[in-house]
Every structure is written in structure tokens, then in C-alpha cells.
């Protein structure tokens, strides 16, 4: 079982609109059992009418049974199609990306642990949402590149100017996997696919009135978070972001407005010491 499946229900089943039931025929057509049996009182006619009614009932029941059998087969086929769609990414038009081969990375950094990295991403995801709802992303600044922090801070400032708050509730992760791994002359890149759900709505901070979104419906979505790290860095799980310490000096994480550790002055958001988030792609934007 996927470790990260929690509080979210995926897809399920394909469309059942085609085959057998949308077309005419069967119960929708006429029949030879209604005509010529009613409106007369003769014994023979009454007998034929009774016989015809019995035959009609029998045939009607047989048709119902056949329809139920066909429907059962069609639903089974639909479920199979839905499962296949989820597996190959065709369901709901969602692109499917295979888990990335990270061999090149582990050959450079034999200490790298995919599980620990994904645990870190999962923890960061929830920290990020909490900071965003509070309209204060300073608590997660250490985990963001300077450009990413600037973009997010600009969006936060726009919300504050409008006197609005973006509320995120019922946050749940449905799945995490590394879908891209690449390395250039200077940096290593890992992109994580995050399947999640949450309630997302904006409120006026004075009145509490919802101005956009829906506070009653959980929305499901997929995002792609791209992390970068200097190619020269080797994983050390005794310090760094996983250990909640400065990846350079090992002191508790505490950075200034410039993204520098307050103790050793190392610019920890540069990617020169540990993995930092550099970009977030929405579904449809990301390509391997």
C-alpha cells in the first residue's frame, strides 16, 4: 500500500454511457403482445387475451433478466476500463508519468534516500499550506529558492492589499512520487508529483465572508514540485533540512530576510547546501 494514501479517494470507473443502454431496442421498442387482445368479451378472445398476457409477462421478465445481465457485464467492463485508464493516465485526461529513474543521482550521492526525501516533501507540503493560510511564508523561507520566495511573497502581498485571506482546510495528500530526475553541470533537479485534496476559498478578513472558492467542497488536484540542489552536495541526514538544522553549520534553522543562516551567514536558500523548492507546476504545465 502506498504510504502516502490518506483521506482522499481517487477516480474510479469509466464512463458507462456507451454500449447497450443508450441505444433503442429491447424494452423501448413496441411488441406484438398488446395489439388485438382487448376490447372483446367472447370466450375465445378472453382466453387468447389471458394467454397473451401471460406470454407477455414471461417475455417481459426474460427481457428484464437479459438487460440486468448485460448491464452487469457493461459495468464490469466500465470498471476495468476505468482502472486501466488510471494506470495508463488516460482517465479524466490526467497525464500519467512513470516514476523517474534516479540511478544517476544515487551514483553521485550514494547516501541519498528516496524515502527520506519524499518524507521531507510531504512535511514541507503541509508546512507550506499552513504558512499560506496564515499569509506569512517566512516560516518556510529556508526551503524556497530566492526567486520562488519572491513570487509567493508577491502573491501574499496582493491578498493582504485586498484585505483577503486564502483559507486552506482538510488538506490531504493522496500520493507522492519522483517523476523527473535530471543533472546538469551545476545542479541536480528532482520533480515530485503530488496528488492532493483540500478546501480552498478566499474570505474577507473583516467580515469573514467568502469572496471566492467554496468552503464546503474538497477539490482534488495534482501539482509538480521541482527541487534543486548543488551537484557537489552529498546527503547528510545528521544535519540539514531533514534534521531541522542549518545544512551548513548544523544550528537550528533560523534565517534572516536574505535567506542567510543567522549563525553562520550561509545563504541556505541557494541550493548550495540542501534541496530547496524552485518551482511549482500545475497539471497540464509540467512535461518530462
N, C-alpha and C positions, 0 to 999 in steps of 0.2 A: 504494500500500500504506500502511495505517495505520502511522504512525511508531512507535506505542506497542505494536504487537503483538509480544509476545515471550514465549517459554517457556510458553505457555498455549494449549490447544486448546478451541475453542468448540463448543457444541451439536452440530449435525449430524443431519440426517434426522428425519423424523417417525415416528409410530407405524405399524407395518405390521400391526397386529392385525386390521384390518378389511378386508373385501373378498376373496373368492375362496378363502382358505385356512382361515379359521376355521370356515366352514360345511361341511356334509357334501356328498355328491355326488362325482362323479369316481371316484377310487380308493377312497373309503370305502364306496361302495355295492356291492351284490352284482354279479351279472353272469350272463349266460346261457351261459358257456363252461366252467363247472365241472361242471354237472349232466349226467348221462346218458352220460358218455363213459368211465367207468372201471368196473372190476369185471366185464368180459366178455372172452372170448377169441376170439370169432368174427372172421373176416377183415374183414367189412364194418364191424363195430363198431370193430375195431382201426384200420381206415382212417379212419373218422369221428373216432375219438379222436385220431389223429395230426393230421388236418386241423384238428380243433377246437383242438388245442394250438398249431398254427402260427398259426391265426387269432387265438387269444388273445394269443400273443406279439406279433404285429403290432399288434393293437389296444392292448395294454399299452404298447408303445413309443410309439405315436402319442399316447396319453394323457399319458405322461411328457413328451413334447415339448411338448404343449399347455400342460401345467402349468408347465413351465420358461419358456415364452413369456409366459404370464400373470403369472408371478411376476416376471419381468424388468420387465414394464410396471408392475406394482404397486410394485416397489422404486423405479423411476424416479419414479413418481407420489409416493411417500413422500418421496423426497429433495427433489422440487420443493416439496412441502408444507412440509417442514422448513425449507428455505431461505426460503420465503415467511413462515413463522412467525417466523424470526429477524428478517426485515426489518420485519415489522409488529408484532413484540413479543409475539405470541401463543404462541410456542414456550416450553414449560416454565412457562407462566404468568408470565413475566417482563414487566413493563410496558415499553413502548418509548417513549422520549422523544426528540423531534426535537432537533437541535442548536439552541440558542437564538439568536435574533436579537439581536446586540449593537450594532446601529446607534445606539441611544440613548446607549450608553456611549461609543462612538467619536466621536459628535458633541460630547460634552463633553470627552473626552480623546482627541485625535487621535493622540497618541503611543502609545496602548495597543496592545500586540501580543498577539494571542490565542496565538500560538505560544510566545512567551516566557513568558506566564502559565502555559500548560499545562506547559512545561518546568519551571517553578518548582514546580508542584503535584506533578509526577512526582518531582522531587528531594525535596520535602518528605515525600511518602508513604513513601519508603524511610527517610528520617531518622527519621520518626515511629515506624516499626516497630522500627528498631534501638534507639531510646530506650525503647520499651515493653518489649522483651525484657530490656533492662538494668535495668528497674524504676526508671528515672530519666529523667523527661521534661524536666528542666531544660535540656538542650541544645536543645530545640525550643520552649522557653517564649516566645521572641521572636515566634514565628509563630502564637501562640494568643491569643485574647481572654482576659481575666481569668477570665470565667465558664467558658470551655472548659478552661482550665488547671486551675481548681479542681476541676471534675468529674473530669478524668482523674487528677489527683493523689489524689483521694479513692479512686478505684479501685485505684491503685497501692498506697496505704496499706493497703487491705483485703488485697491479695495479700501484702504484707510481714507483716502480722499473722498470716496463716495459714501463714507460712513457705513460700510458694509463689512460683514464677516462671512467667510466661506466656511460653512459647517460641514464636517465630515464625520459620519457616525456609522455604527455597525460595520466597521472595517474588517474585512476577512480576506485572506489570501487563499486562492484555490490551487495554485501551482507555481512552481519556480523551476526554471531550467536555463542553463547557459546555451544560447543558440548561436553565438558567434565568438570566435577567438581569433585575434589577429595580432601580429607583432611587426613593428617597423624598426628603423634604426635606433629610435629613442624610447618608444613606449610600447607597452602591452595593453591590449584592449579586450575586455570581456563584456558582452551584452547579455543581459538576463531578461528572459521573457517572464513577466509577472501577470498571472491571471488572478483577478481580484474582484471584489464587490464592495459597495458602500452606499450609504445615503449621502448625497452631495447637493446642498442647497445654500443659497445666499440669503442672509437676513439683514434688515436694517438694525443697526446696533442700538438705536434709541427705542424703537417700537417693538423690535423682535419679530416684525412681520416678514414673511418670506417674500423676497422680491424676484427670485428665480430659482429654478430647480424644484424638486419635490421631496418633502421631508418624510413621506410615507413609503417611498418605493426605493428598494435597493437596486442600484444599477450595476450591471456586470461589465467589465472592460478588460482589455489586455494592453499592457504597456511594455516598452522595451527600454531598460535602463542600461546605459553604457558607462562602464567604469574604466578608468585608465590608471596606469602605474608605470613608473620608470622601469625600463628594461634591466637596469642594474640592481634593482631591489630584489632581495630574496625574502621569502616569508619567514617571519619570526613570531610565533604565537605567544611568546612570553611578554611581548610588548606590541604596541601598535593599536589600531582601532578595535580589533577584536578583544584586546585586553583593556580597552578603555584608557589607554595611555598614549602619550605623545610617541609616535613611531620613531622619533629621533633620539630623545633623551629618556623616555620612559616615565616622565612625570605625568600626573593626572591631566587628562585633556582639558586645556584651558587656553583659548586663543584670543588674540586681540582683533580689532576691526580689520586688520590687514591679513588675517589668516595665519598669523605667526604664533607659535607657542610662546606663552608669556614667560616661560622659564629659560628656554634655550634659544629663542628667537628664530627657530627654523620655520620656514613657510610650509606648513604641513599640508596645505590645500593644493600644493603644486603638483602632486602625484610623484614627487621625487622620493617619498618615504613610504607610502602605502596607497592602497586603492582609494580613489575618490570618484564621485559621480560627476560625469562630464556632460551628459545629455539624457533626455527622456523623449523617446519617440512614441507617438500614438499608433494604434493599429492602422495599417494602411500606409504609414510613413516609412516603416522600417523594412529594409531589404538586406538579405545576407550578402 
